[in-house]
């Protein structure tokens, strides 16, 4: 008998809305404190300054209000776990748009104020089932907001890495949703049950073809912390480096995920 098809993970839409607003607020508060010198620092995104990256965070949430202003598409085209794999094709366009936005809006706090206000207003009455014509593919609003937690968590971490002493907090619900979506994307890329990937306290998934584990200690185990997982899944950290520095613990012949990562470009 074939294994039962895995159910899609369910997210609580109200909590995701709150998490998106909260993490956007966390970033805005931190960006207000950055000096002109800090804004010109390089980031780990090639060719992007801190100013560019800070501006891009507003782009990540403006897509919600912008897509809600457009006519709803006839049907969904993209499931949530497909989204991470659909982002790479737009990388060049996003980079160009980010630099243009940063150059056009030297007052970053005003840019954040406008984006935050539009986001809060559009989320006040838009139904979770509303379809959005996102460039990656049509999705429900509820699913699209989960993808915004990935954008916000990843770029919060990018900003913290770029500016010495900056410590923007990660909203717990946003971080949990980001970790879970990227873990589920790994399981979709490499379906199977031979390897257990643990990212406490937020996610455990089984993946990779091979003998399915049923009880006791799995023979192939990968374990890491949430932010290390996010960095691996998005190409900020190489698998080998994470294993060597101990931030990833991997045991078993099918526990090497180097060939499956990153999930997003």
C-alpha positions, 0 to 999 in steps of 0.5 A: 500500500502506498504511503498516505499523502501528507496533509498540508500544514495549516496556519492560523491566519489571524496569528500570521497577520499579527506576526507580519505587522509585528515584525514589520514594526520591529524592523521599522523601529530599528531602521529609525536608529541607523546612522547615515554611515550604517545605511551605506554599509554592505550586506551579505546580498551582493551589491546591496547596501543596508539602505537598499535592504531596508527599502526592500523590506517595505517592498515585501509588504507593499506587494500585499496592498498592491495585489489587493488593489488588483482584480482577483485572478480566477483561480490559485496557481501556486501552493504554499510549499511551491512558493520558495521554488518560484522566487529565483526567476524574479531575483534580477527584477527585485534587485533593480526595483530595490535600488530604484526604490531606495534612491527615490526615497531617502526618507526611509521612515516616511517610506515605512510609515506609508507601507505600514499604514497601507498594509494595516488598512488592507488587512482590516477587511480583506478575507483570507480566501481572497486570491492575489495575482502575485508575480510568482503565481496566484495565491490566497491572501492567507498563504501569501501572508505566510510567505511574507513572514519568510521575507521579513524574518530573512531580511531581519537576519540580513540587517542584523548581520550587516550592522554591528550591534544591531539586534532586531528581535524576531517575532516568535510567530513570524519565525515559526511560520518561516521555519515551518514553510521552509522545512515543508519545502525541503520535504516537498523537494525530497519526499521520503521518510528516511531522514528526520530534520529537527528544528526545535521548537518549531518543526520536524519533517521527514524527507529523502527516499529510503527505508522509512523510520517507524519507531525508536531513534531514526538512523538519519537525523539532522538537527539545527536551530531556527535561524541556522535553518533559515540561513541554510534554506536561503543560501546565506550559509553553506551546509559544509560550514554549518556542519563544521562549526557545529550549528548543524548536527547530522548523523547517518548516511542519508543526513547530508542535505548539501545537494538539496540546499538552498531552497531559495536563491 
